[in-house]
Amino acid sequence: MKKFSFLMMVLLSLLLIVGCSNGSSGGASSSSSSSSKKASSDTLSQIKKNGKIIIATTGDYRPFTYKDKNNNLVGYDIEWGKIIAKGLGVKPEFVTGQFSGLIPGLNSNRFDVIISGVTATPERKSTLNISDSYAKDGPVAIVKKADNSIKDVRDLKGKIVGVNSGSVFEDTVKKIGGYKTLKTYPGPNEGLADLDNGRINVEVLSLISGTDYLKNAPNGSHFKIVGAPYEPYDLGIAMRKGDDRLTKAINKIIAEQKENGMYEKLSKKYLGVLIK
């Protein structure tokens, strides 16, 4: 009996040691994870430490972000990216990709911000930090010049509609409804090419981008914009949810550019209008 009691005591002691060891390990792991998460979420400190801000953009959305004849990224958004970088005291590094992949890439820490005509919708604000407005725009309908069947972006009943994949225009068209088919494209060039070839009836694009396309594209004269912008919206710089220090710093830079006249200068240069 004494031997049995002694063995039981030894077993109980071992169980207690193992239990405490597991509990301690779990607590340390949780604390470490929380600390790591907090550190990684301070994007502003990381940007300053790295000496650069990694900016995601599509590079195919005139006049906001596109490539010139020398394959250099230019446009309204690119200018703002450089301004933001300078204001933070770092260099800009631009990364291009399809718009539908930019937000997932941001949330996977592949880059620090998105400057690519991001619409500040309530849905996006619920999952991202979005800066104060640095531009305003609105979706319009673009059709072939001879087409008089569509009068407005809301006039989509029975039509085959094209939009940029993952854009606010896709949500707009779904909200309006009534269309026959909704086709998505990597960018406006592909959608308008299909419109030109009769594969779709209408392309829904922003007023600013659509106006620029019709003015500058080789086939721009084949199209026309019909109707007024549907539910005009603010554009903002997108950051990960919780990047509040970075958001505050970027909002300060935007306010300074509005105060010193650069906002007005860039709007007139790239967008053709002053957006307030």
Summary of the structure (lengths in Angstrom):
residues: 276
radius of gyration: 25.8
end to end distance: 89.1
largest distance: 102.5
contacts: 874
relative contact order: 0.16
helix: 49%
strand: 23%
